[in-house]
């Protein structure tokens, strides 16, 4: 079924200074008559030809350039030609870069083409345009409450496309495998979507990415900003604790310990729900804390932390096997706990996944240590 062509009509409460733009086609105008002819045409190639003629006839008008290219992009997308859809979509965006409907259409085509750069470009433009509405100067004599209400009324009609772009950009970042490029996306996202509903997920992604890149200078700076923006976030501290525990940076283990302990303290004062996954993050905090202690050769206090982690992460296999492996190491490094190490490793090795081989390797070291009656070597 062909998509009906339509004209964008968005009502914005306060237009002065608002960055979201729309297309207006006067009733009875030659442009409207030309659009009606396109809409009435049932043959796709003929509709495309009519739209090309529309651009030739009205191309000196920026709005009509945006509209014509936008509709051509839609037509080609329906025909399955994503390359042509993106070609005309980019022209539409260039003509009207703050039109959220156009940005959504082009981002949708880019998703089909797996063109993450285009998705991020559209999302960044849309996010800044939407948030620009609330950055207007308050009219003289208007109180704060009335001004906030008017800004909300201005943003509500364009919130659905804004949220589509917000989610599309998140998915593009998650799909990007190149660390530096993903981090560049994240920085653009943070600027375009302040206070995003995905803020914690984006923060976790940024911390993980910077840790993988071993860019601890930027990680330190990002950590300070993230915690200042969301000081009660358990998940942010857990991800930071894990990142610094895995790092080889001087003082990293002490920082990991501090982040993990603070996460556990914060979690104790919050109510667990399916949404905040507090039990999971608390278990991860105990796992990171135990690991950080173990890497400082504080094996005796590490063991109860890792046992707690295992008990809390039992329903999360990926995290559970990590905690089990760490607990096995802590036992293996502690005199008199070889039997506990073997029992823990036996359970670990029975769980299919990436920790079976490291578990078997550690079991060999534990058995060799048992024969020589000495603790296993340091954790990897």
N, C-alpha and C positions, 0 to 999 in steps of 0.2 A: 504493500500500500504506500503510495507516495505521500510524503509529508506536505501538509499545506504550508504555503509561504505566509508569513505573518509579519506584522510591524510591531516593534517593541514599544510598549507604552508603560513607563514606570513613573509613578508619582513620588516625588521627593519633597518632603515637607519644607525644607529650606534649601533652595537651590544655589544661593550665592556661596561660592567657595566649595560646593560639593564636587567631588571628582568623578562620580559615576555619571556617564553620559548615555544618552538614548538616541534613538532615531525617530524623527517626526516627519511624517509624510502628509501634507495638507490634503484634506478631502477635496475631491474633484480636480485635483492637479493632474498634469500630464504624467507625472511620476506614478500617481495612484492608478491611473488608467492602464499604464504599462504593466504595473504589478498585477493588476486584475487579469490581464491577458495571459501573463505567465502562469498565474494560479489556475486559470481555466484550462490550460493546455495539459492534456493527459499523456502525451508522449515525452519521455525523458530527454532524448536528444533535441527535440524541438524546444523544450523548456530551457535547456542549456543555451541554445542559439538565441532565444528571446532574451535571456539574461545577459548574454554577450552584447546584444544590441542595446539593452538597457544601459550597460556601462558605457558604451560608445556615445549614447545620446545624452546621458546625465553625469558622465564621469568628472565634469568640472566641479560638481558638488561633492564635498567630502562625505556627507552623510550618505548620499546615494552610492558613492564608491564603496563605502563600508557595507551598505546593504546588499548591493549587487554581488560583491565578492563573497560575502557571508552565505548568500543563498546558493551561489555556485558551489561553494565548499560543501553545503548540505546535499546538493544534488549528486555531486561526485562521491560523497561518502555513501549515499544510498545505493550507488552503482558498484560500490566495493573498491573504488579507486582512491585509496587513502593518500597516495602521493599527490594527486590532483587536489584532493580535499584540503590537504595541508598547504599546498601552493596558494590556493585562493583564500584559505582561512588566514594565512599570514598577511595577505594583502588587506583583508578586512580589519585585522587587528591594527595594522599600521595606520589605517585610515581613522579608526576610532578605538584607541588602545584602552579606554576605560569603560567600554560597554560590556557589562558582565554576561549578557546573553551570548554575544559573539565569543567572548573568552571561553565560556562553557562549551560552546559548539566546537571550537578549535581544540580545546583540551580533550574533548571526547574523541575527536578524530586522531589526536596524538596518542591517546591510550591504545587505540586499535593498531596504530603503527609502531607502538612501543618507543615513541619519540620523547624520551624523558626531558630533554632540553626544552622542547616546545611546551610540555606540560608545566614545567617550572616557570617559564617565561609568562605563560597565561596566568598561572596562579599568583605570581608575584605582582603582576599588574592589577589583577582583580582584588587581591588582598589590600593593596595600598589604596586603590580607589574606594573600596568599601569603608576602610578605616578613616579615609580622608573626610568622610561625611561628618564624623564626630570631632574633627579637628578645626572646625569653623569657630570663628570668634562669636562669643555670646552677644546677642543683640543688647543694646543699652536698655536698662530697665527691666530685663527679664531675670527672674530669680533662677537659682541653680536647678531646682526641682523641675520647673517648667521647661528649662533648656534641655535637661536630660531626657524628659519625656518626648520633646520634639525630635531629638536626635534618634531616639528609639523608633519613633514613628517613621523617620526618614530611612532608617536602616532595615526595618522589618520587611518591606516589600522585596528587597534585594538580598535578604539573608540566605534563601535557598541556593542561589547560584554561588554565593560566597562560600557557603559550607561545602558545596560540591568541589570547588577549586581547592579548598583547604584539605579535603580528604584525598583528592587526586594528587596533590603535591606530596602528601605523606606517603602514598603508595609508590610514587616515583622515587622518593628517597630510599624507601625500603628495597626497591628493586635494583638500585644502583650498586654495583659491586666494587667500583673504584673508590677507595677511601677518601683521597683528597677531593674528588669530584662530589662525593656524597656530602662531605663536610661543607663544601661551597654551597651546595643546595640547602643544607641546614641553616647556614648563616643567612641566606636569602629568605628562607621560610620564616625564621624568627623575626626578621625585619618586617615582613609583609603580614604576618598573622600574630601580632602581640596578644598574649593571653589566650592562645589557641586552646580549644578543648582537647587537643592532643599534646599539650605542653609537656607533660611528664614523659610521654613516649618519645617525643623528639629529643628531650634532654637525655634520656637513656641512650638513644641512638648516637647522639653527639659524643657522649662520654665514651661509649664503646668504640666509636670510630677513631677518636683521638688517641685512645689507648692502643688500638691496633696500629696506628701510625707512629706510635711512640713519641708523640708530640706533647710532652708533659708540660711544657711551658704554656701552651694554649689550653691544655686540660685544666691546669691550675686556675687560669683566668676564667675559663668557662664555668668551672665549679663554683667559684665565688659569685659569679653573676646568677647562676642557676639557683643557688641556695638563698641568695638575697631576694630573688623573685618569688621563691616558694620555700620559706624557711621550715615549714612543717612537713615537707615531703619526705616520707620514708623511702619511697622507691629511688629517689635521686641519690640519697645517701648510700643506699645499698649498692647501686651501680658504681658509685665512686669508690666505695670500700672494695668492691671486687676488682675494679680497674687498678687501684693502687696496690692491692695485695698481689696481683699478677705481675706488676711492674718490677723492674730491677733498679728503679730510681732510689738514690739515697734517701732514707726517711720515709719511703713509700709504705712500708709495713706499719709504721707507727701511725701514719695518716689513715691507712685502711682500718686500723684498730679503732681510731677515734671516730671515723665515719660510721662504722658498724655499731659501736656502742651507742652513739647518738640515735641511730635508726631504731635500735631496740628500745631505747627509752621513749622515743616518740611513739612507737607502735603501742607501747603499754598504755598510753593515754588516749588511744583512739579506738573506735568501735569497728570491728571487722565486718566487711560486707563482701558480696560477690564482686562488686564494682572495684573496691580498692585492693582486693587480693592481699589483705594485710597478713594473713597466716603465711602465705607464700613468701612475701618480702621479709617477714620476720625470720623465717627459716633460712632464707638466703643471707640475711645479716649475720646470723649465728655461724653459717658456713664460712663467710668471708672473715669473720672475727677469729674463728678457730684456725683458719689457714694463715692469717696474719700472725697470730701468736706462734704457730708452729714454725713459721719461717724465721721467727726471732728466737727459736729453740726454747720456747715456753710450752713444751709439749704437755706437761701435766694440766695446766689450765685450758689448753686447746682441746683436750679430749672431751670434757663435758659440753663445750660449745658445739663441737661437731656431732656429738650424740644427740643434742637437742635439735640441731639442724636436720639430722636424719629422721628424727621422729616427726618433725613438722613438714618434711618434704616428701614423705612416703608416697603421696598421690601425684607427685610431679617427677616422673622418671628421669628426665634430663638433668634436673637439679639434684635429685636424690643420688644418682650414681657419682656425681662430682663430690658430694658430701661424704659418701661412703669411701671413695678413694682417698680423700683427705684424712678421714678417720683412720683408715688402714695405715696410712703413713705415720700418723701421730702415734698409734699403737706400736708400729714397727720401730720407731725411734726411741721408745720409752722402755727402759729395762724392766723385765718381768711381764711385759704385755704381748709377747710373741703369740701366745695362744689366741688372744683377742684379735690380733692382726690377721691371723689365719682364718678365723671364723668370719670376720668382716669381709676379707677377700674372697672367701668361698661364696658368700652371698653376692658380691659384686660380679664375680666371673660368671655367675649363673644368669645374669641379666643381659640379654642381647643388646649390642650397641657399641659405641666407640671406646668404652672403658673396659671392655673385656681383655684386649691385648695388654694395655698398661697394667691391668689387674694381675694378669698371668705373669708379667715381667716382675712386678713387685712381689708376687708370691714366691718366685724363684729366689729373689734376694732375701726374703724373710726366711725361707727354708735354709738358705746358705748361712744366714746369720744365726739361726737356731743351732746349726751344726757347730758353728764356731763360738756359740754362746756370747755373741755381741750384738748390739742393736744394728738395725739396717742403716744404710747411709742416708744423707739428707734428702728432703723432699725435692721433687722436680717441679 
